[in-house]
Amino acid sequence: MGTSLLGVLLLLFLNFCLLYDLALASITRHYKFEIKLKNVTRLCNTTSILTVNGKFPGPRIVAREGDRLVVKVVNHSPKNISIHWHGIRQLQTGWYDGPSYITQCPIQTNQSYVYNFTIVGQRGTLFWHAHISWLRATLYGPIIILPKLGVPYPFPKPYKQVPILFGEWFHVDPDEIINQSLQTGGGPNVSDAYTINGLPGQFYNCSAKDTYKLKVKPRKTYLLRLINAALNDELFVSIANHTVTVVEVDATYVKPFETDKLLITPGQTTNVLLKTKPDFPNSTFFIAARPYATGMGTFDNSTVTAIIEYEIESSPTHTIKKQLPPLNPILPALNDTPFAFNFSTRLRSLASLEYPANVPQKVDKRFFFTVGLGTNPCPKNQTCQGPNGTKFAASVNNISFAFPTTAMLQSYFFRNSNGVYSTDFPSQPIIPFDYTGTPSNNTMVINGTKVVVLPFNTSVEVVLQDTSILGNESHPLHLHGYNFYVIGSGFGNFDPNNDPAKFNVVDPVERNTIGVPSGGWVAFQFLADNPGVWLMHCHFDVHLSWGLRMAWIVLDGNLPNQKLPPPPSDLPKC
């Protein structure tokens, strides 16, 4: 009897352990994205925009670290579409990364594609967006990755979590704007407003009712998940009369620090803790954002606002006062490069046992890439509106990337690259010059589809150098398929003899998007352990459209888990 009872108890215990393990196990989460045109009114103008499931911004994806996401995208719109899961590592799932003509052909009208990938070793905030032409102006939404069940945050648990998405609003089709710019060679028209969660706030004409409001309770901690989905502008952000604690960027935890204002570039995400005040009944405060502007290009010099509204506590000691107008925060000056640089350099990885900074211990290959604007000649019998009658262009190492007409990943996988791309992308500028000094008289770029090929597990160091050819300018660079460690940055020309001695290889911040300082440089390292074809580009869509992009091919390793699997059967065709 005793032995039998012991056996039953043991069986119950094993069943409990199994159920507990199943509870902690990852799950598959299914979503369906239906892309359609919808009329949306902003600033008293009704515009037909592309939406996912009729929402602007698009639907929220919520998952846990280790979960598998299966997203069926059905294109009911008249335009070709692809969706990029910005910041997701896509380990061995490069077919689902999303940039058109790099990892896939776009999804054509009345066609569909199922994106299928697992979130490995990531937790925090990322986002999804269209990755063709300027369609991400309205096709974007948050990706919230929670820690595994039972794993706590490395900061106080928030009372509530709120996505805050910054975007841009255009009264006309953004596709038409960039297509006209590419045809004339001039700069594109700027947006009509910035938005917070799709709403422009109170400082635009006919916009007072279109203001996002966040109601908060006193003495609570809120996790604000900030996402810059704007097309072409870095943004300064601040909350009136409040400080926040920065705890995560690009889905990686950082050493917490307090600030009353911050910078977030297109493609970046930043999680902050907002601890509400103990006694602010019936009070309101603006969350405000406006551009950080460098260079000679035009931009929308305006301010977007949302409102934080304190809820009234039920208490006999509180008397309801007349609600005062919201307080305004003080934002940095439009061209405050010192603040932008200092904020970025404050970010540090946790570098703890649980969340180590796995900076490569050695460097196998070093690359020095100049980034900036340039020009293309104006075609004969055409008048162009770029500098001195040319067409605006942009480049990496003076190579302006030309999109192929078929997907590069397919061409690589089936060994059919002839005529699609070449593997002779230069590892340093073809002609060295004073990169941030007196502008060069020669502004012309070379057009081509060139890539860098890396053997599997190559440790890579990249220095990105801004150039003054058409004016110094900050550039947010995004690397697909990888995170990287930002080991150093500075102003002027990078000095290979002295600057590496100042690199931080102990606790550098880990990111997927980094701003190249205006008139300066930034250095990062990553381990090429994910086979496939991976785009690296400026996240100003105007510069992306002008060619400020390049691609890496990472070869297969020897083991089965180091190889790119064959493409899925429903991969879109060009």
matplotlib code that plots the C-alpha trace (Angstrom):
import matplotlib.pyplot as plt

x = [0.0, 2.8, 4.7, 1.6, 0.9, 4.5, 4.1, 0.9, 2.6, 5.6, 3.3, 1.4, 4.7, 6.0, 2.7, 2.9, 6.5, 5.4, 2.5, 4.8, 7.4, 4.6, 3.4, 6.9, 7.3, 7.1, 3.9, 2.9, 1.0, -1.0, -1.9, -3.6, -2.7, -5.2, -3.9, -6.5, -7.1, -9.1, -10.2, -8.8, -9.3, -6.6, -6.2, -9.6, -8.4, -9.6, -6.9, -7.0, -4.2, -3.1, -3.9, -3.5, -6.9, -8.3, -6.2, -3.8, -1.3, -1.5, -2.3, -0.1, 1.8, 2.4, 4.6, 7.1, 10.8, 11.0, 7.5, 7.0, 5.1, 3.0, 1.7, -0.4, -0.2, -3.0, -2.6, -6.0, -4.4, -3.5, 0.2, 2.9, 3.7, 6.3, 6.5, 9.7, 9.9, 12.3, 15.0, 13.9, 17.1, 15.5, 18.0, 17.9, 14.6, 16.0, 13.2, 10.8, 12.9, 10.8, 12.8, 11.6, 14.1, 16.5, 15.0, 11.8, 9.8, 6.9, 3.5, 1.4, -2.2, -4.6, -1.7, -0.6, 2.6, 3.0, 5.8, 7.0, 9.8, 10.8, 11.9, 15.3, 17.1, 15.2, 12.8, 11.6, 10.1, 10.5, 8.1, 6.9, 6.6, 6.2, 9.6, 8.9, 8.9, 7.4, 4.5, 5.7, 4.3, 1.0, 1.9, 3.5, 2.7, 4.4, 6.0, 6.0, 8.2, 7.6, 10.2, 9.7, 7.1, 8.7, 11.6, 11.3, 12.3, 15.7, 13.8, 10.7, 7.6, 5.4, 1.8, 0.9, 2.7, 1.8, 3.2, 3.9, 4.5, 5.8, 5.0, 4.4, 1.2, 0.9, -2.2, -1.3, 0.0, 3.6, 4.5, 3.6, 5.9, 9.0, 8.3, 8.1, 11.4, 13.1, 11.9, 12.8, 16.0, 15.0, 14.2, 10.7, 7.9, 7.9, 5.1, 2.1, 2.4, 4.1, 1.8, 1.7, -0.2, -1.6, -2.8, -1.1, -1.9, -3.0, -0.4, -1.5, -4.4, -7.7, -6.1, -7.2, -9.6, -6.9, -4.8, -3.7, -4.5, -2.9, -4.7, -2.5, -2.9, -0.7, 2.2, 2.3, 5.1, 4.3, 6.5, 6.3, 7.4, 8.6, 8.9, 10.1, 8.3, 8.7, 9.9, 12.6, 13.2, 15.0, 13.0, 13.7, 11.1, 10.1, 7.3, 6.5, 7.5, 8.6, 11.7, 11.9, 14.3, 15.7, 15.8, 15.9, 16.7, 16.1, 14.9, 18.0, 18.2, 20.5, 21.9, 19.1, 19.6, 17.2, 16.6, 14.0, 14.5, 15.7, 16.5, 15.1, 15.9, 13.8, 14.0, 14.9, 12.9, 13.4, 11.6, 11.3, 9.8, 7.5, 6.9, 3.9, 3.8, 2.1, -0.5, -1.5, -5.3, -7.0, -3.6, -2.4, 1.0, 2.2, 4.3, 6.0, 8.4, 10.0, 12.8, 16.5, 17.6, 21.1, 22.2, 20.8, 17.5, 14.0, 12.1, 8.8, 9.7, 6.7, 5.9, 3.6, 1.9, 0.0, -1.4, -0.8, -3.9, -3.8, -7.0, -8.8, -8.5, -11.6, -10.7, -12.4, -9.2, -9.2, -11.3, -11.8, -10.0, -10.6, -8.4, -5.5, -4.0, -1.3, 2.2, 4.7, 8.2, 11.4, 12.9, 16.5, 17.2, 16.5, 20.2, 21.4, 24.1, 25.9, 22.8, 22.1, 25.7, 25.8, 22.4, 23.5, 26.9, 25.1, 23.6, 25.4, 24.6, 23.8, 26.8, 25.5, 25.6, 22.0, 22.4, 26.1, 27.7, 29.1, 31.5, 33.7, 37.1, 38.9, 38.2, 38.5, 37.5, 37.4, 35.4, 35.5, 32.3, 31.6, 27.9, 26.3, 24.7, 25.9, 24.5, 23.7, 24.0, 20.7, 19.5, 19.7, 16.7, 15.6, 15.7, 16.7, 16.1, 19.1, 22.3, 23.6, 21.0, 21.8, 19.8, 20.1, 21.7, 23.1, 25.8, 28.0, 31.6, 30.4, 28.3, 24.7, 22.8, 20.6, 17.7, 17.7, 14.5, 14.5, 15.2, 18.9, 18.4, 16.8, 19.6, 22.2, 20.5, 20.1, 23.6, 22.1, 23.7, 24.9, 23.4, 21.7, 24.6, 28.4, 30.6, 33.1, 31.7, 34.8, 35.9, 37.0, 36.5, 37.8, 39.4, 40.2, 39.6, 38.9, 35.5, 34.2, 36.3, 35.9, 33.4, 34.6, 34.0, 33.1, 29.7, 29.0, 28.3, 28.7, 25.5, 25.5, 24.3, 27.4, 27.6, 30.2, 30.6, 31.4, 32.3, 30.1, 31.2, 33.3, 33.7, 33.2, 34.1, 32.5, 33.3, 30.6, 31.9, 29.7, 30.7, 30.4, 30.1, 26.6, 26.7, 27.3, 24.2, 23.2, 22.2, 20.4, 21.8, 19.9, 21.4, 19.0, 19.4, 21.8, 22.3, 25.6, 27.7, 28.4, 32.0, 32.9, 31.9, 33.3, 33.4, 35.6, 37.4, 38.0, 41.6, 42.6, 45.7, 44.3, 40.5, 40.4, 42.3, 39.2, 36.7, 34.4, 34.4, 33.2, 29.6, 28.8, 25.1, 23.6, 21.4, 20.0, 19.9, 22.5, 22.8, 26.0, 26.9, 26.6, 30.2, 31.5, 31.7, 30.5, 32.0, 30.3, 31.1, 29.0, 29.5, 28.3, 26.5, 23.2, 23.4, 21.6, 21.5, 21.1, 20.5, 22.1, 20.6, 19.8, 16.4, 15.6, 13.5, 14.4, 18.1, 17.2, 15.3, 18.4, 20.6, 22.1, 22.1, 24.3, 24.0, 26.0, 26.0, 26.8, 27.7, 26.5, 28.4, 29.3, 26.6, 22.9, 21.9, 24.3, 22.7, 19.9, 17.0, 15.3, 12.7, 9.0, 6.7, 4.6, 7.6, 6.3, 7.4, 8.6]
y = [0.0, 2.4, 1.6, 2.1, 5.4, 6.5, 5.5, 7.6, 10.6, 10.2, 10.0, 13.1, 15.0, 14.0, 15.1, 18.4, 18.9, 18.1, 20.5, 23.2, 22.6, 22.8, 26.1, 27.5, 26.1, 28.4, 28.5, 29.2, 32.5, 32.9, 36.3, 37.3, 40.7, 41.8, 44.8, 47.1, 50.8, 52.8, 56.4, 58.1, 61.7, 63.8, 67.6, 67.9, 66.0, 62.6, 60.4, 56.9, 55.0, 51.4, 49.7, 46.3, 44.9, 48.4, 49.8, 52.8, 52.2, 48.5, 45.7, 44.9, 41.6, 40.2, 37.2, 35.8, 35.0, 31.6, 31.8, 31.0, 33.6, 32.6, 35.7, 35.2, 38.5, 38.8, 41.7, 43.1, 46.4, 47.7, 47.9, 45.3, 44.6, 43.1, 43.2, 43.4, 42.3, 45.0, 43.8, 40.1, 38.1, 35.6, 32.8, 30.4, 32.1, 34.7, 33.9, 35.7, 38.9, 40.9, 43.5, 43.5, 42.2, 41.2, 38.2, 38.0, 39.3, 41.5, 40.1, 41.0, 42.1, 39.3, 37.1, 36.0, 34.9, 33.2, 34.6, 31.9, 32.5, 32.0, 34.7, 33.5, 35.2, 38.5, 40.3, 44.0, 46.2, 45.9, 46.7, 45.6, 47.7, 47.5, 47.3, 48.5, 52.1, 54.5, 52.2, 52.0, 55.5, 53.8, 50.1, 49.7, 48.4, 47.3, 43.9, 43.4, 40.5, 39.6, 37.6, 33.8, 32.8, 33.0, 35.3, 38.7, 42.1, 43.4, 46.5, 47.2, 45.4, 48.1, 48.6, 49.0, 48.8, 51.3, 51.4, 54.9, 55.0, 58.1, 58.4, 60.9, 61.8, 62.7, 64.2, 62.4, 59.0, 58.8, 56.6, 59.5, 61.8, 59.6, 58.6, 62.3, 62.9, 60.1, 61.3, 65.0, 64.3, 66.8, 66.4, 65.1, 67.0, 66.8, 65.2, 67.3, 66.3, 64.0, 61.6, 59.7, 56.5, 57.8, 61.2, 64.6, 66.3, 69.9, 72.0, 71.6, 73.3, 71.4, 68.8, 69.4, 66.5, 64.2, 63.9, 60.7, 60.6, 58.4, 58.3, 57.4, 56.9, 58.6, 56.6, 54.0, 52.8, 52.7, 51.1, 53.2, 51.3, 54.1, 53.3, 55.8, 54.7, 58.1, 57.9, 60.6, 62.2, 61.6, 62.9, 64.5, 63.4, 64.7, 64.6, 67.9, 68.0, 64.3, 62.3, 58.7, 55.8, 54.3, 50.5, 49.0, 49.8, 47.7, 44.8, 44.6, 45.7, 48.6, 49.9, 52.1, 55.9, 58.9, 61.6, 64.3, 64.1, 61.6, 61.0, 58.2, 57.7, 56.0, 52.3, 52.5, 51.5, 52.7, 51.4, 53.9, 53.7, 56.6, 56.8, 59.0, 61.7, 61.2, 64.0, 65.5, 65.3, 66.7, 67.6, 67.1, 67.1, 67.0, 64.2, 66.2, 65.3, 67.3, 66.6, 66.6, 68.1, 68.1, 68.5, 70.7, 68.8, 70.1, 68.7, 69.2, 71.7, 71.0, 69.5, 66.5, 66.1, 63.5, 64.1, 62.4, 62.9, 62.0, 60.3, 61.9, 59.8, 59.3, 60.9, 63.4, 65.4, 66.0, 68.8, 68.8, 71.9, 73.3, 71.4, 73.6, 73.6, 70.9, 71.8, 71.9, 70.2, 71.9, 70.1, 70.4, 72.8, 71.4, 71.0, 70.0, 67.5, 67.6, 66.4, 63.7, 62.4, 62.5, 60.7, 57.9, 57.4, 57.1, 53.7, 50.7, 47.0, 45.3, 43.0, 40.7, 37.0, 36.7, 39.2, 39.2, 41.5, 38.9, 41.3, 39.4, 38.7, 39.0, 40.7, 38.7, 41.4, 45.2, 47.5, 51.2, 52.6, 56.2, 57.1, 60.2, 62.0, 62.5, 63.0, 61.2, 62.9, 64.2, 62.2, 64.0, 66.0, 66.2, 69.1, 67.8, 69.6, 68.2, 70.2, 72.0, 70.3, 66.8, 64.1, 63.4, 60.1, 58.5, 55.8, 53.6, 53.8, 55.8, 52.8, 53.7, 50.4, 49.5, 47.1, 44.0, 42.8, 39.5, 38.5, 38.3, 35.5, 33.2, 34.0, 33.2, 30.0, 28.6, 29.8, 32.0, 35.4, 36.2, 39.5, 39.9, 41.1, 41.1, 40.3, 43.1, 45.7, 47.7, 47.2, 50.9, 54.0, 53.6, 57.1, 58.4, 62.1, 64.5, 63.0, 65.7, 68.6, 70.9, 69.2, 67.5, 69.0, 65.6, 64.6, 61.8, 58.2, 54.8, 52.8, 49.0, 46.0, 44.8, 42.7, 41.7, 37.9, 36.6, 33.1, 31.7, 32.8, 35.7, 38.4, 41.7, 45.3, 48.2, 51.9, 54.1, 57.5, 60.5, 62.6, 66.3, 66.0, 67.6, 68.6, 66.7, 64.8, 62.2, 58.8, 56.1, 52.8, 49.5, 46.0, 43.2, 39.7, 40.9, 42.8, 44.6, 46.1, 49.9, 50.1, 53.7, 57.0, 60.4, 63.5, 64.3, 61.7, 58.2, 57.8, 54.1, 54.6, 56.2, 55.8, 52.0, 52.4, 54.1, 51.4, 50.1, 46.3, 45.7, 46.9, 48.5, 48.9, 46.2, 47.5, 46.9, 50.6, 53.3, 56.9, 57.9, 61.2, 64.3, 65.1, 62.0, 58.2, 55.2, 51.7, 48.4, 44.7, 41.6, 37.9, 36.6, 33.5, 33.8, 32.5, 34.4, 37.8, 40.7, 44.4, 47.3, 50.7, 54.2, 54.3, 57.7, 56.3, 59.2, 58.2, 54.5, 55.4, 57.3, 54.2, 54.4, 50.7, 47.6, 43.9, 41.2, 37.5, 35.2, 31.7, 28.5, 26.8, 23.1, 22.0, 21.5, 24.3, 26.6, 26.3, 28.3, 25.9, 25.8, 28.5, 27.9, 26.8, 30.0, 32.4, 35.2, 35.4, 38.5]
z = [0.0, 1.0, -2.2, -4.3, -2.6, -3.2, -6.9, -7.2, -5.6, -7.8, -10.9, -9.8, -9.2, -12.7, -14.3, -12.4, -13.7, -17.3, -17.1, -15.6, -18.4, -21.0, -19.5, -19.8, -23.4, -26.4, -28.4, -32.0, -32.4, -35.6, -37.2, -40.4, -42.1, -44.7, -46.6, -48.0, -48.9, -46.3, -46.1, -43.0, -42.0, -40.4, -40.3, -41.9, -45.0, -46.0, -47.6, -48.9, -47.2, -47.0, -43.7, -42.1, -41.0, -41.3, -38.6, -38.5, -37.0, -37.7, -35.3, -32.3, -32.3, -28.8, -28.1, -25.7, -26.2, -27.8, -29.5, -33.1, -35.2, -38.2, -40.1, -43.2, -45.3, -47.9, -50.3, -51.3, -52.3, -55.8, -54.8, -54.4, -50.7, -48.4, -44.6, -42.6, -39.0, -38.0, -35.5, -35.5, -35.9, -38.4, -37.5, -40.5, -41.6, -43.9, -46.4, -44.0, -43.4, -45.9, -47.8, -51.4, -54.0, -51.3, -49.5, -51.5, -54.4, -53.3, -52.7, -55.7, -55.7, -54.7, -53.6, -50.1, -48.3, -44.9, -42.8, -40.3, -37.8, -34.2, -31.7, -30.4, -27.5, -27.8, -25.5, -25.6, -28.3, -32.0, -34.9, -38.3, -41.4, -45.1, -46.9, -50.4, -51.7, -49.1, -48.1, -44.5, -44.1, -43.0, -42.9, -39.5, -36.0, -32.7, -31.9, -28.1, -27.0, -23.3, -21.3, -21.0, -18.4, -14.9, -16.1, -14.4, -16.0, -14.8, -13.6, -11.5, -12.9, -14.5, -13.6, -17.3, -20.7, -23.5, -27.1, -28.3, -32.1, -33.8, -37.5, -40.3, -42.1, -45.8, -47.4, -50.7, -51.6, -50.3, -53.3, -55.6, -53.6, -53.9, -57.5, -58.5, -56.6, -58.4, -61.7, -61.2, -59.2, -56.5, -52.9, -52.0, -50.4, -46.6, -44.6, -43.4, -39.8, -37.3, -35.4, -32.1, -32.3, -35.6, -34.3, -34.9, -31.6, -30.9, -32.7, -36.3, -38.1, -37.6, -35.3, -31.8, -31.7, -33.1, -30.0, -28.3, -24.6, -22.0, -18.7, -15.7, -12.0, -9.4, -7.9, -10.6, -12.9, -16.7, -19.3, -22.4, -25.5, -27.9, -31.6, -34.3, -37.4, -39.1, -42.7, -42.7, -39.3, -36.1, -33.1, -29.8, -27.2, -23.8, -21.3, -19.5, -15.8, -15.8, -16.0, -17.4, -16.9, -20.1, -19.6, -23.1, -26.7, -29.9, -27.7, -25.6, -21.9, -21.0, -17.8, -16.5, -16.5, -16.0, -18.4, -19.1, -22.9, -25.4, -29.0, -31.2, -34.8, -37.5, -37.0, -33.3, -30.3, -26.7, -23.6, -20.7, -17.2, -16.3, -12.6, -12.1, -9.4, -6.1, -6.3, -9.6, -9.6, -12.7, -14.4, -17.9, -19.5, -23.1, -24.6, -27.4, -30.2, -33.0, -35.4, -34.9, -38.2, -39.8, -43.4, -46.1, -46.8, -46.1, -43.2, -41.4, -38.7, -36.4, -33.1, -32.4, -29.1, -27.0, -23.5, -20.3, -18.1, -14.4, -13.2, -10.3, -7.1, -5.0, -1.7, 0.6, 0.8, -2.9, -4.4, -8.1, -9.6, -13.0, -15.5, -16.6, -20.1, -20.6, -19.7, -22.5, -22.2, -23.3, -26.2, -27.5, -30.4, -33.8, -34.6, -31.1, -32.3, -28.9, -27.1, -29.7, -29.4, -25.6, -25.3, -27.6, -25.8, -22.4, -23.6, -22.2, -22.2, -18.9, -19.4, -16.6, -16.2, -17.3, -20.2, -21.2, -23.8, -26.2, -28.0, -30.5, -28.8, -32.1, -35.5, -38.7, -41.1, -40.9, -43.1, -43.5, -45.2, -46.1, -46.1, -47.5, -50.4, -53.9, -57.4, -60.7, -64.1, -65.5, -68.5, -71.9, -72.9, -69.2, -66.7, -63.2, -59.9, -57.9, -57.2, -60.3, -62.5, -61.4, -59.6, -55.9, -55.1, -51.9, -51.4, -49.3, -50.3, -53.3, -54.6, -55.0, -54.6, -57.6, -56.8, -59.0, -60.7, -58.9, -55.2, -54.4, -51.8, -54.4, -56.8, -54.2, -52.9, -56.4, -57.5, -60.2, -59.4, -62.9, -63.9, -60.5, -58.3, -58.1, -55.1, -55.4, -52.9, -51.8, -48.1, -48.0, -50.1, -53.6, -53.5, -49.9, -49.2, -46.4, -45.5, -43.2, -44.4, -47.5, -49.8, -52.9, -56.3, -57.6, -56.2, -58.7, -57.5, -59.1, -59.5, -59.1, -57.2, -55.3, -52.1, -49.5, -49.0, -45.5, -44.4, -41.6, -38.1, -39.4, -36.7, -38.4, -37.5, -39.4, -39.2, -40.8, -41.7, -42.5, -45.4, -46.2, -50.0, -49.9, -46.3, -43.1, -42.0, -39.4, -40.9, -39.0, -40.4, -39.9, -40.3, -41.1, -39.6, -36.8, -33.7, -33.3, -30.5, -30.8, -29.6, -30.4, -32.1, -32.5, -34.7, -37.6, -39.6, -38.0, -37.0, -37.4, -35.4, -32.3, -32.1, -31.7, -28.4, -27.0, -28.1, -25.4, -25.7, -22.1, -22.0, -25.4, -26.3, -28.5, -31.3, -34.8, -35.8, -35.1, -36.0, -37.7, -36.1, -38.3, -39.3, -37.5, -37.4, -35.5, -35.1, -34.4, -34.3, -35.0, -35.5, -38.9, -37.6, -39.6, -43.2, -45.9, -47.7, -45.4, -46.3, -44.5, -45.2, -44.1, -42.4, -43.8, -46.6, -49.0, -48.6, -49.0, -52.2, -53.5, -53.0, -49.5, -48.9, -49.4, -48.8, -47.0, -48.0, -45.1, -46.3, -44.8, -42.0, -41.8, -39.4, -40.3, -37.9, -39.7, -43.2, -44.8, -45.5, -49.0, -49.7, -48.8, -51.5, -51.4, -51.8, -54.0, -57.6, -59.4]

ax = plt.figure().add_subplot(projection="3d")
ax.plot(x, y, z, "-o")
ax.set_aspect("equal")
plt.show()
